[in-house]
């Protein structure tokens, strides 16, 4: 299973999005406007990155380059906590905002 692969589960086609950071092999799955973000992105937070080969820098690169470009109406179903949307996370997630502000100040 690699980035941009499509896997079929019970008749649903899921796009694989490689999102290293929580672990080097972390992946999310996207289908029909729904992102299953596992332990990468949570409502108002991000996954742990302090064990199992995790990296703060890598998880933020994954989130900003592979998840935030998804359509804003995308529903995010994390592995823990409540669901959210890409639009909500763009506006309210403090980790995402930290990167956006750093980019603006350049």
Secondary structure as GFF3:
##gff-version 3
##sequence-region A 1 106
A	DSSP	beta_strand	6	9	.	.	.	ID=ss1
A	DSSP	beta_strand	12	18	.	.	.	ID=ss2
A	DSSP	beta_strand	27	31	.	.	.	ID=ss3
A	DSSP	beta_strand	34	38	.	.	.	ID=ss4
A	DSSP	beta_strand	41	42	.	.	.	ID=ss5
A	DSSP	beta_strand	45	46	.	.	.	ID=ss6
A	DSSP	alpha_helix	56	62	.	.	.	ID=ss7
A	DSSP	pi_helix	63	67	.	.	.	ID=ss8
A	DSSP	beta_strand	75	78	.	.	.	ID=ss9
A	DSSP	beta_strand	84	85	.	.	.	ID=ss10
A	DSSP	alpha_helix	86	92	.	.	.	ID=ss11
A	DSSP	alpha_helix	94	104	.	.	.	ID=ss12
###
